[in-house]
Amino acid sequence: MIVLENIHHKYSNLTVLNNINIHLKPGKILCLTGPSGCGKTTLLQIIAGIIKPTSGKVKNQFVQTSYVFQEARLLPWFTTLENIAFGLKAKRITKKQRQKIAIALAQQLGINKAANQYPHQLSGGMQQRVALGRALAVEPDLLLLDEPFSALDIGRKRDFQRLLLKLLSERNMAAILVSHDLAEAVLVADNLIILSPSPSNIVYEWQPDRPSTARDEAYIYKTLSQLLMIPEVATCFRLSTGLFVGSKS
């Protein structure tokens, strides 16, 4: 599992995170959500080891962690398959096996027809699928995702969310998803943590009463209504297509 104990973080004299305590078990999906600028991405980067917290401890017992950024960050001179296979070279996997793994992932992600295309030839949604494939190729047991669906329209977003849930379930993989979209969080999370405006602390935690496969649109919006009746949540949210007030963090 991964455990965060009393995490505090400052940028210069600005406190961003204040006494954050989180634990995540194998195979579970944790969603971090909160208003713009509350430190969601900072917290995810602390979990990833990109940033060292000002104080507190991170105990990560997962073996392999992968990170999917909000922007796809693909290498423009690589094709779809080459981008997916990029992380495998460091693991000393042969070129033939890297190709085999990349082809299988491209098929799973529905981008096999774009196997030999370059990033500039792909839509934003296709690029994000390639980025997800690159993250999955190294077979992580923990996947970190920083608002990977934010640039997609609602139809494509739902398709991508369902695809992600399917892949995580098949691989029994844990994930931490940062999102500014409360409806998305209600759909995907096994545990939802709502963060307050900066300096950020945990103001509310929610766990669903049914599996993600049984959470249809009616369930999602009923749950949204219930959550928004909670004062701590209502101070951060308004019911407007399930989005946080403000721009993306």
Protein Blocks (a to p, Z undefined) as FASTA:
>chain_A
ZZdehiacdehjacfbghiacdddehiacdddddehilmmmmmmmmnomaccfbdcdddf
bfbdcdddfbloiafkbcfklmmmmmmmmnopafklmmmmmmmmmmmnopmmmmmpcfkl
pcfklmmmmmmmmmmmnopabdcdehkllmpcfklmmmmmmmmmmmmmmnopacddddfb
fklmmmmpmbdcdddddddddfbdcddfbdfklmcfklmmmmmmmmmmpmklmmmpccee
hiaedddZZ
